[in-house]
Every structure is written in C-alpha cells, then in structure tokens.
Amino acid sequence: MDRIETFSEFLATQNAQIDLSVFAINLLATMALAHLLAVVYARRGSALSNRAAFGRIFVPIAATTMLIIVLVKSSLALSLGLVGALSIVRFRAAIKEPEELSYLFIAIALGLGFGANQATLTLLAFGVLMVFILLRRVDSGGTRGMSLILSREGTPPDLDRVVAILKQASPSVALKRLDHGPDRTEAVFALELAGFEAVQTARAALMELDPELRFTLLDDAAPGSL
C-alpha cells in the first residue's frame, strides 16, 4: 500500500514548468511552417482533390500535435492519461491519394519537432523536404503535367482506343483512376502536354472517337505556382 501511495505521489510531483515565451515562439513557428506547407501543397501537389481546402487542415493539425507533445512532456501522469484517452480515437477519414498522407505526416512532424523543442532539427528537415518537393516539380522539355478527366453516360468508352489517341499527343500517359458504374464511367489520366495545340489535337481526336465523351482538362500546376 505504501508503494502505491509513493508511486502516486511521484506521478503527482513530476510536473515540469512550461516556459510560455518559448512555447509561444515554437507555436508561431509551427503554424507559419504549416501554412507554408499548405501553400506548397496547393500549388505543387498533384492530387485531384481540392488541394487548397485540404491544405487548410495542416495548421490546426500541426499546432494540436505540438500542444499534445508539450503537455505530455510536462507531466508523466498526464502522458499516461493521454495514452488511454487517445487509444479510443479512431481516424477513419478516406485518404484517396498517397500524396495527401505524406503531407499530413509532414504537418504532424512539424508539431512533434517543435513540441519536443527541436527547432533547429525540424527547420533543417523541413527545408530539405521543401527543396526536394520544389525541384521535383520543375518542368522539363517544355511540357506541363495535366490531369484529364473523361466521363460518359451509359456505354463505357473504348479505353484502349482512348489511350492510343492520348499517346499520340503526350509522351507520358498514366491511368490514375477508373470509376465504372451501371450508368456512368469516369477515367482520370495523368498526361504531359506541350502547349495548346497538343490539347486541341487530343480533344478533336477524342470527340471524333466518341461525341458523347465529356472532356475535362486540369493543369496540375495552379496559377501563380511557385
């Protein structure tokens, strides 16, 4: 019984004081970098979802993660309680693109790093990641990354002929998603097109193949991209 009381007293007294000025600086840095991450994702990401809307959650996720880490560090008893409390949380939001998950992990890592008061290491790692992301998206050979959405009501399109037409206009064609139902078929392709003439050529060939096709072309690089 004495051991239990001693352990309880130990947990109650293991409370570290939080330096509010350091906490405020780290919190502002976390939020600023998370906002920068959201801007880079919106302008340089390749996911077909609304990237700007998805990026808005990066700041609260990073800030909340940092707060949890700071609280866990400040009290051993609180850390044990958080383990039990967080174990009942289930995150079941649908992540359709692996890229979305990678950016979420970066936002969480920002909160973890600044929450653990490892500002220099976090800044260095974040800077390296941003440079890698920006360099990876540099255009080469005058081509631009495009997402082509083809949809048709009723009878599905002939995908083999569609791909053959797209390959005539683009050096790189990849099927990213295919949704097929009894009344509607939708296919999403990733392309590289060199200018407006290539777009018009592909569009004319697709309309000649099937006039019922619905044609939507999205530029992966948003206007004003970095």
C-alpha positions as CSV (number, residue, x, y, z in Angstrom):
1,M,0.0,0.0,0.0
2,D,2.9,2.4,0.9
3,R,4.5,1.7,-2.5
4,I,1.2,2.6,-4.3
5,E,0.9,5.8,-2.4
6,T,4.6,6.6,-3.1
7,F,4.1,6.0,-6.8
8,S,1.0,8.2,-6.8
9,E,2.9,11.0,-5.1
10,F,5.8,10.5,-7.6
11,L,3.3,11.0,-10.5
12,A,1.7,14.0,-8.9
13,T,5.0,15.8,-8.4
14,Q,6.6,15.1,-11.8
15,N,5.3,18.3,-13.4
16,A,7.8,20.3,-15.5
17,Q,7.3,24.0,-15.8
18,I,6.5,25.2,-19.3
19,D,8.3,28.4,-20.5
20,L,5.4,30.3,-22.0
21,S,7.7,32.5,-24.2
22,V,9.4,29.5,-25.7
23,F,6.1,27.8,-26.2
24,A,4.6,30.9,-27.9
25,I,7.6,31.1,-30.3
26,N,7.5,27.4,-31.2
27,L,3.7,27.6,-31.7
28,L,4.0,30.5,-34.1
29,A,6.8,28.8,-36.0
30,T,4.8,25.6,-36.2
31,M,1.8,27.5,-37.6
32,A,3.8,29.5,-40.0
33,L,5.6,26.5,-41.5
34,A,2.4,24.5,-41.6
35,H,0.8,27.4,-43.6
36,L,3.8,27.4,-45.9
37,L,3.4,23.6,-46.4
38,A,-0.3,24.2,-47.3
39,V,0.7,26.8,-49.9
40,V,3.3,24.5,-51.4
41,Y,0.8,21.6,-51.5
42,A,-1.9,23.7,-53.1
43,R,0.5,24.9,-55.9
44,R,2.8,22.0,-56.3
45,G,0.7,18.9,-55.3
46,S,-0.7,16.6,-57.9
47,A,-3.7,15.2,-56.1
48,L,-7.0,15.6,-57.9
49,S,-8.9,16.7,-54.8
50,N,-9.4,20.3,-53.7
51,R,-5.8,20.9,-52.6
52,A,-6.4,24.3,-51.2
53,A,-9.2,23.1,-49.0
54,F,-7.3,20.0,-47.8
55,G,-4.2,22.2,-47.0
56,R,-6.3,24.3,-44.6
57,I,-6.2,21.5,-42.0
58,F,-2.3,21.4,-41.9
59,V,-2.1,24.4,-39.4
60,P,-4.6,23.0,-36.8
61,I,-3.1,19.5,-37.1
62,A,0.5,20.8,-36.6
63,A,-0.5,23.1,-33.8
64,T,-2.6,20.4,-32.0
65,T,0.2,17.9,-32.3
66,M,2.7,20.3,-30.8
67,L,0.3,21.1,-27.9
68,I,-0.1,17.4,-27.1
69,I,3.7,16.8,-27.1
70,V,4.3,19.8,-24.8
71,L,1.6,18.6,-22.4
72,V,3.0,15.0,-22.4
73,K,6.5,16.3,-21.7
74,S,5.2,18.5,-18.8
75,S,3.6,15.7,-16.8
76,L,4.3,12.0,-16.5
77,A,0.8,11.4,-15.1
78,L,-0.8,13.3,-17.9
79,S,1.2,11.4,-20.5
80,L,-0.2,8.1,-19.1
81,G,-3.7,9.5,-19.2
82,L,-3.3,10.7,-22.8
83,V,-2.3,7.2,-23.9
84,G,-5.6,5.8,-22.6
85,A,-7.6,8.7,-23.9
86,L,-6.2,8.7,-27.4
87,S,-6.4,5.0,-27.7
88,I,-10.2,5.3,-28.1
89,V,-9.9,7.8,-31.0
90,R,-10.4,6.3,-34.5
91,F,-9.4,8.3,-37.5
92,R,-11.3,7.0,-40.5
93,A,-11.2,9.8,-43.0
94,A,-10.8,8.5,-46.5
95,I,-7.3,9.3,-47.9
96,K,-7.6,8.7,-51.7
97,E,-4.1,9.8,-52.7
98,P,-0.8,8.7,-51.1
99,E,0.4,12.3,-51.5
100,E,-2.2,13.6,-49.1
101,L,-0.9,11.2,-46.5
102,S,2.7,12.3,-47.0
103,Y,1.8,15.9,-46.5
104,L,-0.2,15.1,-43.4
105,F,2.8,13.3,-41.9
106,I,4.9,16.4,-42.6
107,A,2.4,18.6,-40.8
108,I,2.4,16.1,-37.8
109,A,6.2,16.0,-37.8
110,L,6.3,19.8,-37.5
111,G,4.2,19.6,-34.4
112,L,6.3,16.8,-33.0
113,G,9.6,18.6,-33.7
114,F,8.6,22.0,-32.2
115,G,6.7,20.3,-29.3
116,A,9.9,18.4,-28.4
117,N,11.8,21.8,-28.6
118,Q,13.9,20.6,-31.5
119,A,13.6,23.7,-33.6
120,T,16.9,23.5,-35.4
121,L,16.5,19.9,-36.5
122,T,12.9,20.5,-37.5
123,L,13.7,23.6,-39.6
124,L,16.6,21.7,-41.3
125,A,14.5,18.7,-42.2
126,F,11.5,20.9,-43.3
127,G,13.8,23.0,-45.5
128,V,15.3,19.9,-47.2
129,L,11.9,18.5,-47.8
130,M,10.6,21.7,-49.4
131,V,13.6,22.0,-51.7
132,F,13.1,18.4,-52.8
133,I,9.4,19.0,-53.5
134,L,10.0,22.2,-55.5
135,L,12.9,20.7,-57.5
136,R,10.8,17.5,-58.2
137,R,8.1,19.6,-59.9
138,V,10.4,21.6,-62.2
139,D,9.1,21.4,-65.7
140,S,11.3,19.7,-68.2
141,G,11.3,19.8,-72.0
142,G,8.5,22.4,-72.2
143,T,5.8,20.0,-71.2
144,R,3.3,20.5,-68.4
145,G,1.6,18.0,-66.2
146,M,-2.1,17.7,-66.8
147,S,-4.9,15.7,-65.4
148,L,-7.5,14.6,-68.0
149,I,-11.0,13.5,-66.8
150,L,-13.1,11.6,-69.3
151,S,-16.7,10.7,-68.4
152,R,-19.5,9.1,-70.3
153,E,-23.1,8.3,-69.5
154,G,-24.3,4.8,-70.4
155,T,-22.0,2.7,-72.5
156,P,-18.4,2.9,-71.3
157,P,-15.8,4.3,-73.7
158,D,-13.2,2.2,-75.5
159,L,-10.3,2.8,-73.2
160,D,-7.8,1.0,-75.5
161,R,-8.5,3.5,-78.3
162,V,-8.6,6.4,-75.8
163,V,-5.1,5.5,-74.6
164,A,-3.8,5.2,-78.1
165,I,-5.1,8.6,-79.0
166,L,-3.6,10.2,-75.9
167,K,-0.2,8.6,-76.5
168,Q,-0.1,10.4,-79.9
169,A,-0.4,13.7,-78.1
170,S,1.6,13.0,-74.9
171,P,4.9,11.2,-74.3
172,S,3.6,10.1,-70.9
173,V,0.1,8.7,-70.3
174,A,-0.9,7.0,-67.0
175,L,-4.4,5.9,-65.8
176,K,-4.8,7.3,-62.3
177,R,-8.3,6.3,-61.5
178,L,-11.2,4.5,-63.1
179,D,-14.8,4.6,-61.8
180,H,-17.3,2.3,-63.6
181,G,-20.9,2.0,-62.7
182,P,-24.1,0.9,-64.4
183,D,-25.0,4.4,-65.7
184,R,-21.7,6.3,-65.8
185,T,-18.0,5.7,-66.4
186,E,-15.2,8.1,-65.4
187,A,-11.5,7.8,-66.1
188,V,-8.7,10.1,-64.9
189,F,-5.4,10.2,-66.8
190,A,-2.1,11.9,-66.0
191,L,-0.6,13.5,-69.1
192,E,2.3,15.7,-70.2
193,L,1.3,18.1,-73.0
194,A,3.4,20.7,-74.8
195,G,1.1,23.6,-75.4
196,F,-2.4,24.4,-76.5
197,E,-2.1,22.7,-79.9
198,A,-1.5,19.3,-78.3
199,V,-4.6,19.8,-76.2
200,Q,-6.7,20.7,-79.2
201,T,-5.4,17.7,-81.2
202,A,-6.2,15.3,-78.4
203,R,-9.6,16.8,-77.9
204,A,-10.5,16.6,-81.5
205,A,-9.4,13.0,-81.8
206,L,-11.4,12.0,-78.7
207,M,-14.6,13.8,-79.9
208,E,-14.2,12.0,-83.2
209,L,-13.9,8.7,-81.4
210,D,-17.0,9.3,-79.2
211,P,-19.0,12.5,-79.4
212,E,-20.7,11.6,-76.1
213,L,-17.5,11.8,-74.1
214,R,-17.2,14.6,-71.5
215,F,-13.8,16.2,-71.5
216,T,-12.2,18.0,-68.5
217,L,-8.5,19.0,-68.5
218,L,-6.9,20.3,-65.3
219,D,-3.4,21.8,-65.0
220,D,-1.6,20.2,-62.1
221,A,0.4,23.5,-61.6
222,A,-2.1,26.0,-60.2
223,P,-1.9,29.6,-61.4
224,G,0.8,31.5,-59.7
225,S,2.7,28.4,-58.8
226,L,6.0,28.5,-57.1
